Amino acid sequence: MSRRVPAPIAAGVERNRPIAIPTGVVELRDDSNGSTTVWVNNVPSSVLRVERDVLDFEYMRHASAAIRVWDDARDDHHWLALHVGAAACTLPRYLAHTHPESRHIAVDVDTALATLARQWWDLPSAPRLRVRAQDGLEALSSRGAGTVDLIVRDAFADDATPPHLAGELWWSHAARTLRPGGLVIANVAVRPGSASAAGDVAAATAAFGSVVAVAEPAVTKGRRRGNVILVAGPVDRDQLRRYAASAPLPTGVVDHWRG
């Protein structure tokens, strides 16, 4: 039997040209390593590549490592993930491949971006991956209690998390919506000299009692700009530290990080 070769990424879509979407513009730019980066309002948002088991963004690798540690400790690997901030669905596509028993719902406030993502590359079809146009707070508040196992928040307006997705209300709905033993992964942007992440972290801590941060040490210490993966829920922190010790770039695991 011949091996199926994935279709070209975004075949026929013009590169380096802004495409209008309701929240601004999106643009595809090819990279020298064979991947294609999706830029939203001139900010790199997702990476498209043929390989399903490769992540290019370091913060996505941290997120997937935390999810892997969490999943390894579970007896039941048939879990449902809600992704708040779908963009081009890079992480849902990766997780659907690496965790084949999982199912995913990805929501994004931009209706056009979700549609384009389906046209650009080989995303899993429903019910493995459902892509919806929906606000991230509404996606949580409209769900019943204990109806998802994993929540991944990777939603940005320009280079910051929208305030209504980073406050007490969002985090309380996240805790309510999770089944027992569930996990929340949140991508937090950090800028030196700014305390913008502090409220987000405080709300997460209030809702879950304890959180852990995974990122480059210079970022968690506020010395340089970057992304921090905030992990709320049951995860083996010693296993996370072993992952961090073997990561290709300097990576730390910080308990009681305050943002």
C-alpha positions in Angstrom: 0.0 0.0 0.0 1.4 3.4 -1.0 1.9 6.0 1.8 -0.4 8.9 1.6 1.4 12.1 0.8 -0.2 15.2 2.4 -1.5 17.9 0.1 0.7 21.0 -0.4 0.2 23.6 2.3 -2.2 26.3 1.2 -1.8 25.4 -2.4 -2.7 28.2 -4.7 -2.8 30.9 -2.0 -0.6 33.9 -2.7 2.2 34.5 -0.3 3.4 37.8 1.2 0.1 39.5 0.5 -2.4 40.6 3.2 -5.8 39.0 3.2 -8.6 40.9 4.8 -10.4 39.2 7.7 -12.9 40.6 10.2 -10.2 41.2 12.9 -7.6 42.7 10.5 -5.4 41.0 8.0 -3.7 37.6 7.7 -0.7 36.8 5.6 1.2 33.6 4.6 5.0 33.7 4.5 7.0 30.7 3.5 10.1 29.9 5.6 13.4 28.4 4.5 12.7 25.2 6.5 9.8 24.2 4.4 7.1 25.6 6.7 4.7 28.5 6.2 4.0 31.0 9.0 0.6 32.6 9.4 0.9 36.3 10.3 -2.2 37.9 11.8 -2.0 41.7 12.0 1.8 41.4 11.5 2.2 39.1 14.5 3.3 35.4 13.9 0.3 33.3 14.9 0.7 29.8 13.6 3.0 27.6 11.6 1.8 25.3 8.8 3.9 22.3 7.8 3.4 19.0 6.2 4.7 17.0 9.2 2.0 16.4 11.8 4.3 15.6 14.6 6.5 18.8 14.6 5.9 22.0 16.4 7.9 25.1 15.5 7.0 27.6 18.3 8.8 26.9 21.6 5.7 27.8 23.7 3.7 25.2 21.8 6.3 22.6 22.6 6.0 23.5 26.3 2.3 23.2 26.1 2.4 19.8 24.4 4.9 18.6 27.0 2.6 19.5 29.9 -0.3 17.8 28.1 1.8 14.7 27.5 2.8 14.5 31.2 -0.9 15.0 32.2 -2.1 12.4 29.7 0.5 9.8 30.7 -0.9 9.8 34.3 -4.4 9.2 33.1 -6.1 5.8 32.8 -8.5 7.1 30.1 -7.0 8.8 27.1 -10.3 9.5 25.4 -10.4 13.2 26.4 -12.1 16.3 24.9 -10.1 19.5 24.5 -11.5 23.0 24.0 -9.0 25.4 22.3 -9.8 29.0 23.0 -8.0 30.9 20.1 -8.0 28.6 17.1 -6.0 30.6 14.6 -4.8 28.0 12.0 -5.3 25.1 14.5 -1.6 24.2 14.6 -1.7 22.8 18.1 -5.1 21.0 17.8 -3.8 19.3 14.6 -0.6 18.2 16.4 -2.5 16.9 19.5 -5.0 15.0 17.4 -2.1 13.2 15.7 0.0 12.5 18.8 -3.0 11.6 21.0 -5.2 9.7 18.5 -7.9 9.0 21.1 -8.5 12.6 21.8 -11.2 15.0 20.3 -10.9 18.7 19.9 -13.1 21.8 19.6 -11.3 25.0 18.5 -13.0 28.3 18.7 -11.9 31.7 17.4 -13.7 35.0 17.3 -12.7 35.5 13.7 -15.1 33.6 11.4 -12.9 34.0 8.3 -9.7 32.7 9.9 -11.4 29.4 10.9 -12.7 28.9 7.4 -9.3 29.7 5.8 -7.6 27.3 8.1 -9.7 24.4 6.7 -8.8 25.5 3.2 -5.0 25.9 3.8 -4.1 22.4 5.1 -5.0 18.9 6.1 -6.9 19.5 9.4 -8.7 16.5 10.9 -12.4 16.5 10.1 -15.2 16.4 12.6 -15.7 14.9 15.1 -11.9 14.7 15.6 -11.6 18.5 15.3 -14.5 20.9 15.2 -13.7 24.5 14.3 -16.2 27.2 15.4 -16.5 30.9 15.2 -17.1 31.9 18.9 -15.8 34.2 21.5 -13.6 32.5 24.1 -15.6 33.5 27.1 -18.8 32.6 25.5 -17.4 29.2 24.6 -16.8 28.4 28.3 -19.8 30.1 29.9 -22.2 28.4 27.5 -20.9 24.9 28.4 -22.2 22.7 31.2 -20.2 21.9 34.3 -17.7 19.0 33.9 -18.0 18.7 30.1 -14.3 19.0 28.9 -11.1 17.5 30.0 -8.5 20.0 28.7 -8.7 23.7 28.0 -6.0 25.4 25.9 -6.1 29.2 25.8 -4.0 30.7 23.1 -6.0 33.8 22.2 -4.5 37.2 21.4 -5.5 40.6 20.2 -2.3 41.8 18.6 0.3 40.6 21.2 -1.8 40.5 24.3 -4.5 38.2 25.7 -7.9 40.0 25.6 -8.7 41.1 29.1 -12.0 39.3 29.3 -10.2 36.0 28.7 -7.7 36.6 31.4 -9.8 37.6 34.4 -11.6 35.9 37.3 -14.8 35.2 35.3 -12.9 33.3 32.5 -10.9 31.3 35.0 -13.9 30.5 37.2 -15.7 29.2 34.1 -12.6 27.2 33.1 -12.6 25.5 36.6 -16.4 24.9 36.4 -16.3 23.4 32.9 -13.5 20.9 33.6 -14.2 17.3 34.5 -12.4 16.0 37.6 -8.7 15.7 36.8 -8.9 18.2 34.0 -6.1 20.6 32.9 -5.9 24.2 31.7 -3.0 25.4 29.6 -2.8 29.2 29.0 -0.3 31.1 26.8 0.7 34.3 28.6 2.6 37.0 26.9 5.3 38.7 29.1 6.9 42.1 28.5 9.8 43.5 30.7 8.6 46.3 32.9 5.0 45.3 32.6 2.7 43.7 35.2 0.0 42.9 32.6 0.3 39.2 33.3 -0.1 39.5 37.1 -3.9 39.7 37.1 -4.2 36.7 34.8 -1.9 34.6 37.0 -3.7 35.7 40.2 -7.1 34.8 38.7 -5.8 31.3 37.7 -4.3 30.8 41.2 -7.6 31.8 42.8 -9.6 29.4 40.7 -7.2 26.4 40.9 -5.2 27.0 44.1 -1.9 26.3 42.5 -0.3 26.9 39.0 3.0 26.3 37.4 4.8 28.3 34.7 7.0 26.8 32.0 9.2 29.1 29.9 12.7 30.4 29.4 14.0 31.6 32.8 14.8 35.1 31.5 11.1 35.5 30.5 9.6 34.3 33.8 12.0 36.7 35.6 10.8 39.6 33.4 14.1 40.2 31.8 13.0 39.6 28.2 9.9 39.5 26.2 8.4 36.1 25.5 5.6 33.6 26.2 5.0 31.7 29.4 2.9 28.5 29.5 0.7 28.6 32.6 -0.4 25.1 33.7 -3.4 24.8 36.1 -4.5 21.3 37.3 -2.9 18.0 38.1 0.4 17.6 36.4 3.6 15.9 37.7 6.0 18.8 38.2 9.0 16.5 38.5 8.2 15.1 35.0 7.9 18.7 33.7 11.3 19.6 35.1 12.8 16.5 33.4 11.3 17.8 30.2 12.7 21.3 30.8 16.2 19.9 31.5 16.3 18.2 28.1 14.6 21.0 26.1 16.8 22.4 23.2 16.5 25.9 24.6 16.9 27.0 28.2 13.6 26.2 30.0 12.5 26.5 33.6 9.5 25.3 35.6 8.4 27.8 38.2 6.0 27.2 41.1 4.1 30.1 42.5 4.9 32.4 39.5 3.2 35.8 39.9 3.5 37.2 36.4 
